[in-house]
């Protein structure tokens, strides 16, 4: 015999588990090919809107005081997802990390004739 409320508790638990699975936390990395320095600039809750359709704008060069950037990472974490759910997808923040190029890094990416980013996406 089932306890009263068991079915509702099970349904609620499964719905929460499904919401976590489909939350789609993701992590994207853009590499310029330049050597990375130890200088990292992190900005939590960079504003994006309408479920990310209006993305966060990142000017990576503005973080590095005139030097080139080596790597930019964007991440949509569980906490960012919670904020998106609470605001019904209107405000969907992202975490941004900008890694500056090592001092003295050349403007040309090794192995190429012109600089160009390497873009990778991975799911978390």
Residue, then its C-alpha position, 0 to 999 in steps of 0.5 A: x500500500x502506498x503512503x499518502x502523498x508518495x505519488x506527488x513527491x515522486x512526481x515532484x522529484x522527477x520533475x526537479x531531476x529533469x529540470x536539472x538535466x535539461x538546464x544545459x549548463x555549458x562552457x565555451x572557450x575561444x583561444x587566440x593561440x598566444x601564450x597565456x599569462x597568469x593574469x585572469x579577469x573574471x566577471x560573474x553575472x555578465x548580462x545577457x537577455x531573453x534566454x541568451x538571444x541578446x548575448x553578453x558583449x565581451x571586449x576582451x582587449x579592454x581587460x588586458x591594458x593594451x595587450x592582446x588576449x590569449x583566451x576567453x571562457x564563457x560559462x552558463x552555470x547552475x546558478x546562472x540557470x536559476x536566475x534565468x528561471x526566476x526571471x522567466x528567461x528575461x535575464x540570463x547571466x553568464x560567467x566570463x573569464x578573460x586570460x591575457x596574453x603573456x607579456x611580449x607575445x607577438x601579434x601573430x599566432x604561431x603556425x599561421x599567417x594571420x591571427x585567428x581564434x580557435x573556438x571550442x564548445x563543451x557541455x558540462 
